[in-house]
Amino acid sequence: MKTYAEALEPDARYQIVMTDDPVDGLRPLSFRDHYDMVADLALPAGAPDVVVRIYARALNALIYGWLDYELMVVAAGQALASLEFALKTRLGADAKKMPGLARRLGYAVQRNILSPPQKSQWGDDHQLLVHIRNEIAHGSEHVYPPNLAAIIFDRCRSLICELNDLPAPNLRQR
């Protein structure tokens, strides 16, 4: 835990994180950069209020990751929890009885509420999210850098949008 005097100081690990600014070139990441990245991950209007509230909890944890890099894991876990809650909300009673994110994602695909998982060089994106969620839920020493946390958030946001027939904003590359 940080000392009282250090509590509101940026995590020291941000001193080595750089951004390629179109105007200033390569420079250290600022809190403004971090905040803008988090703000870009917000849900669009139209998602259920309770899902927005839970997802906002995750966004706030991500913002405070500026003060403690380790909070990126907490933020990602909350983003995944908001996706799981959105699935339960959208799928109703059947999904509430199902154990686990994987089964709920599979059920939503089976019912044509979600499109099939995207394949990438890392495999099925639904299974990747399930793996990350389980790793966080059962304890892990891994720490997620901001760009990986942003990818997890973006994928959760895209799936929440699809569940609610909302257009998913594209993640801006910073």
C-alpha positions in Angstrom: 0.0 0.0 0.0 1.2 3.5 -0.8 2.0 5.9 2.0 -0.5 8.7 2.8 1.9 11.2 1.1 2.1 9.0 -2.0 -1.6 8.0 -2.3 -2.5 10.6 -4.9 0.7 10.3 -6.9 0.7 8.4 -10.3 1.9 4.8 -10.1 5.7 5.0 -10.8 5.3 2.4 -13.6 3.7 5.1 -15.7 7.1 6.9 -15.9 8.2 4.4 -18.5 4.9 4.3 -20.5 5.1 6.4 -23.7 2.7 7.6 -26.3 3.3 8.7 -29.9 1.5 12.0 -29.9 0.7 13.3 -33.5 1.8 16.8 -32.5 4.5 16.3 -29.9 5.9 13.0 -31.0 7.0 10.4 -28.5 6.4 11.5 -25.0 5.5 10.2 -21.5 1.8 9.2 -21.1 -0.1 11.8 -19.1 -3.2 11.5 -16.9 -5.1 13.3 -19.6 -4.1 10.6 -22.1 -5.1 7.9 -19.6 -8.4 9.6 -18.8 -9.3 10.1 -22.5 -8.6 6.4 -23.1 -11.0 5.4 -20.3 -13.6 7.9 -21.5 -13.4 6.5 -25.0 -14.5 3.1 -23.5 -17.9 4.3 -22.2 -21.1 2.6 -23.2 -23.3 4.4 -25.7 -26.7 5.6 -24.7 -29.5 3.0 -24.6 -27.9 0.2 -22.5 -30.0 -0.7 -19.4 -29.3 1.7 -16.5 -28.2 -1.1 -14.1 -25.7 -2.4 -16.7 -24.4 1.2 -17.3 -23.9 1.6 -13.5 -22.0 -1.6 -13.1 -19.9 -0.9 -16.2 -19.2 2.6 -14.9 -17.8 1.0 -11.7 -15.3 -0.8 -13.9 -14.4 2.4 -15.8 -13.8 4.2 -12.5 -11.5 1.4 -11.3 -9.7 1.8 -14.6 -9.3 5.6 -14.1 -7.9 5.0 -10.7 -5.4 2.5 -12.2 -3.4 5.7 -12.8 -2.8 5.8 -9.1 -2.2 2.1 -8.8 -1.3 0.1 -11.8 -2.5 -3.1 -10.1 -6.1 -1.7 -10.3 -6.1 -2.6 -14.0 -6.8 -6.2 -13.0 -9.7 -5.1 -10.7 -11.0 -2.9 -13.6 -10.8 -5.7 -16.1 -12.6 -8.1 -13.6 -15.4 -5.6 -13.2 -15.7 -5.1 -16.9 -16.1 -8.8 -17.3 -18.6 -8.9 -14.4 -20.6 -6.2 -16.1 -20.7 -8.3 -19.3 -21.9 -11.3 -17.3 -24.6 -9.2 -15.6 -25.7 -7.8 -19.0 -26.0 -11.4 -20.3 -28.2 -12.4 -17.3 -30.3 -9.2 -17.7 -30.8 -9.8 -21.5 -31.3 -13.5 -21.4 -33.6 -13.6 -18.5 -34.5 -16.5 -16.1 -32.8 -19.3 -18.1 -29.4 -17.5 -18.0 -29.7 -16.6 -14.3 -29.7 -20.3 -13.5 -26.7 -21.1 -15.7 -23.3 -21.2 -14.1 -20.5 -19.2 -15.7 -19.8 -16.7 -18.4 -18.9 -19.4 -21.0 -22.3 -21.0 -20.8 -24.1 -17.7 -21.0 -22.1 -16.5 -24.0 -22.7 -19.8 -25.7 -26.5 -19.6 -25.0 -26.6 -16.1 -26.4 -24.9 -17.3 -29.6 -27.2 -20.3 -29.8 -30.2 -18.0 -29.5 -28.8 -15.7 -32.2 -28.6 -12.8 -29.7 -24.9 -12.6 -30.1 -22.9 -13.3 -33.2 -20.4 -16.3 -33.0 -17.1 -15.5 -31.4 -14.4 -13.8 -33.4 -11.4 -15.9 -34.2 -7.9 -14.4 -34.0 -4.3 -15.5 -33.6 -5.1 -16.0 -29.9 -8.2 -18.2 -30.6 -11.9 -17.7 -29.9 -12.5 -14.2 -28.3 -15.3 -15.5 -26.0 -13.1 -18.2 -24.6 -10.3 -15.7 -24.1 -12.6 -13.5 -22.1 -13.8 -16.5 -20.1 -10.1 -17.4 -19.4 -9.2 -13.9 -18.3 -12.4 -13.7 -16.1 -11.6 -17.0 -14.4 -8.0 -16.1 -13.9 -9.0 -12.8 -12.2 -11.8 -14.4 -10.2 -9.5 -17.2 -8.9 -6.5 -15.1 -8.2 -3.6 -14.2 -10.4 -0.3 -12.4 -10.1 -0.6 -11.0 -13.6 -0.9 -7.2 -14.1 -2.6 -5.9 -17.2 -1.1 -2.9 -18.9 -3.5 -0.1 -19.9 -3.6 -1.2 -23.6 -4.6 -4.8 -22.7 -7.2 -3.5 -20.2 -8.6 -1.3 -23.0 -8.9 -4.3 -25.3 -10.8 -6.3 -22.6 -13.1 -3.3 -22.0 -13.7 -2.7 -25.7 -14.7 -6.4 -26.3 -17.0 -6.4 -23.2 -18.5 -3.1 -24.4 -19.0 -4.5 -27.9 -20.8 -7.6 -26.6 -23.0 -5.5 -24.2 -23.9 -3.3 -27.2 -24.7 -6.3 -29.3 -26.9 -7.8 -26.5 -28.9 -4.5 -26.5 -29.0 -3.8 -30.2 -26.8 -0.8 -29.9 -24.0 0.3 -32.2 -20.6 -0.4 -30.7 -18.1 2.4 -31.0 -14.7 1.4 -32.3 -11.7 1.6 -30.0 -9.5 4.5 -31.0 -5.9 3.7 -31.3 -3.8 6.0 -29.2 
